Amino acid sequence: MTANLAHHAPFFAVKNGQLHVESVPATDIAERFGTPCYVYSRAALEASLDEFLNELTGVDALVCYAVKANSNLAVLNVFARRGAGFDIVSGGELQRALAAGADPKKIVFSGVGKSAEEMAFALKTGILCFNVESAPELERLNDVAGSLGLKAPISLRVNPNVDAKTHPYISTGLKENKFGVAYEDALAIYQRAAALPHIEVTGIDCHIGSQLLDPSPFAEALDKVLLLIDQLAASGITLHHIDLGGGLGIRYQDEGAPTVNSYLQPLLKKLKARSLKIVLEPGRRLVGNAGALLTKVEFLKPGEVKNFAIVDAAMNDLARPALYDAWHDIVPVVPRNTAPSSWEIVGPICESGDFLGHSRPLAIAPGDLLAIMSAGAYGMAMSSNYNTRPRVAEVMVDGDQAHLIRRRETVEELLALESLLP
Ligand code: LLP
């Protein structure tokens, strides 16, 4: 059974009978850093960012990587070195972005619950823009900026009420979602913003959902936002940038994920006649297929109804299958020539929902290494210490070198945060 790694090539590919990450055999990585561990390809990260940058040559545009998808400092640094900006959603992410060498003038701050402390930190840092998500947030931002003697640059995140046709947990642009301000209310809130002394209206923002495989909802949302921009202009409010959010999907299995070109060209066409700077906030598309989770088969437990392969990674390391019933390809690091059987790939956690894949045809034996593919986005970033499992190591491959970019946590470190009653 040969795995289909075509959409991961050339960064993840089987060479000389085993999976390689760039030029490094995955078995070497497992041996040196242990399993489970996340491994990323630097070249894959750069190639996915370049897909955007190439489409945007000659366009006044800024790609702000959505830090939440994978916030490892080394990952952020790879993007910062190539001129990317960042979309952050917390003071913690701001600290990370700065530690990774981000230019504050290329940072946008999204999120529905920004605290006064986070606002003050971002104002003092001098970020590009706050993506304001509600009327009360606007008032708070005005107050905080006033107390610092500063002016806060803002966009309003408007909710265009467009169906992104994606998983309900990651769809954000519908009326019933908690994000952004209702389309119908935007004009009035902009007018209020323009009247506030410590607010500077600079742009408009929308983000309709994640893992979109059909690019047409983006164009639909853009049409609605452009209409609003015209209404604002008629009322004397001129905007300088338009932030179209993130959300472009990737191929996990056999989905036809749109090219960056087919996603961007219709949008650029609509924006051509306007003098608006374009901001984008891609997350998954930049990192998803640039990472895999390496895991080892601990035990095989064939049964009457199902065969279980118990591996050393679990839902605390990669939550997406348990949380969204997400499908990740699972491939043997050293493929065997024997006939495959159907396996439930499960972790050691005490929950029936702790699975990484169902009914996978694999030829495996205890001790074998498996790679869970497309795990670069929302993998490590959403991991937890459930069952007192230390978070795993992260490794970045650069050509023929593998670098440890986050060492494995220890149980001692976890316990050190806690104390007994006196
Ligand atoms: N901008 C904003 C305001 C967002 O809320 C998000 C993602 C992004 C940009 C980046 O979206 P992307 O390009 O990655 O689709 N944990 C889920 C995905 C949650 C997405 C949350 N917001 C998953 O594992 O599928």
Residues whose N, C-alpha, C, O or C-beta is under 5 A from the ligand:
A	BS01	LLP	A66 A69 S110 I170 H207 G209 S210 Q211 G245 G246 G247 L248 E281 P282 G283 R284 R285 R320 Y378
